[in-house]
Amino acid sequence: MSFPYQIQSFDHYLTEYKKSIDHPEKFWGEVAEHFVWKKKWDKVLEWNFKEPRVRWFEGAKLNITENCLDRHLADKADQPAIIWEPNDPTLPNRILNYRDLHGEVCRFVEVLKNNGVKKGDRVCIYMPMVPELAIAVLSCARMGAIHSVVFGGFSAQSIADRIEDAQCRIVITADGGNRGPKDIPLKATIDEALTKTSRIQKVIVFKHLGNTVNMQAGRDVWWQDEAKKITSTDSRAESMDAEDILFILYTSGSTGKPKGVVHTCAGYMIYTTYTFVNVFQYKPGDIYFCTADVGWITGHSYTIYGPLSAGATTVMFEGIPTYPDAGRFWNIIDKYGVNIFYTAPTAIRSLMGFGTDPLKDKKLESLRVLGTVGEPINVEAWHWYDEHIGRGRCPIVDTWWQTETAGIMISNLAGISQGKPSYATLPLPGVIPLLVDEKGLPVAGSDAGKDGVFHPGAKGEPVSGNLCIRFPWPSIIRTTYGDHERCRLNYFATYPDLYFTGDGAFRDAEGNYRITGRVDDVLNVSGHRIGTAEVENAINMYPDVVESAVVGYPHDIKGQGIYAYVILQSGHANQGGEKEGVSKMVNKVIGAIAKPDKIQFVSGLPKTRSGKIMRRILRKIAEGEMDNLGDISTLTDPGVVEEIKAGRL
């Protein structure tokens, strides 16, 4: 399969960018012509950011799995689609070619139907990184069920909350999973979650580890047993409207309740494939390895849908980068001849800590492109990655995007546009960034040209501001499930007629963008967004806690760590293992990913007379900037600041 929409040079990029801005409907319509449709669209785009209402390829009929699977059977049936590397390197791997994957997806569609799943039903998926996770996702898409994948590290309460919000009727899980030396009791966690919700009618359990688990009669069935009942593996793909929901994926917000981000079939397919092909400069036959778990948006877009739609071979890895040793990623790259490697700065920083000994016997000759995702990569880690992994010959694409954008928005294109350490660099075609001040006004030098768009390649004054997007791209968030007003308030109400990312950014004189971090109450921990309100709510559930405040602080490995200031009923001494108790409560309510790195017990919090917590002060103390706290005279009790400073961890 050729890619007529693949950018070939920097001049070509500039031409395509201008075309995408001047004539967006024509641009995306031409890209969409290279996909399989059951019926073409009546109109490419209809939109407004006020409601908001965005509709791409309206009137079109399609099924994303025909683009990910069926269309490749003619010329790629024997090509590996998924290479699965187990957590334990002594166990056998699994390779599914496109024919195998198509057959397994069709078979599991029939399993879902036999278990009462219908088009439009929401299906919760809580699984380890095994091929069956991809099969479950694709099977839902093929039959028109809406998948909602929950990361395998989330707690029973978090799963129950998501099941309730999405009104799921079925759960797909496994007996357990492996992450390094740990066994993750997935089925037991689901059992606990289902004591908190009565919505689930069926639980399909994949036997992965062979662990003994509780199977509730009438509700729980084994995947393998159900699959044996299926005699035909020729399941026809359901016809879906372009704007039908493909999946719901929950992400943290600045309030306690996670948001169910909704993405739809056509625009998501077009944009994830387009960005995969162009950012990584994918070539047919490349072996591609994204280390992200499918529980996150990166795994959806760049482990499953984008690569498979492009006909690529995608590597799924069950384990962690340091098990059984810190050379695991590099062993996988050499083992399979990986050409494109996409991982998180957190992983790179972690591996840097082991030095270069784990790299001594690694060739890494197959590598052609490196990428980073989840958070900005710091300069030191960028150079280590470039020198020791890329050996100075692989471009590094530093990609900025979000769960809500579904695909990469700002990034250099491998070997096409210049990378710059710690910068995401330039917007992709169809993406119009705008930096605004607190009032929503473009910052000085933010716009250029008659059309009011700062075009890549233009020169301008270096500026900083809040990062907004001025025009819809095909995979933009459509709504938050069941609460459209929340979507409007979160993304479109802060600045009229703009999508607000929640991130701050700096743009240099050459037009390169560097993301400077969240400007709302959301933390970026190891590339994953965690709402401070979410963590505070969990801490406050601990019996002895009166109140808490959570902020982020610089962390050598995670990028941002979680610093919790906690007031106890019994005073602010750490009595009877209260720290451990608070930590366990967060683990129970949200999951280990949200556990505070530091817990400081305090007698009070810095508050204004109206009762607002001055997080700015707490953030600066956590960061160690205690000589520049600004005006604290408006606080009801300025003395509490000195106490907090004295007790800083």
Disulfide bonds with the S-S distance in Angstrom:
none
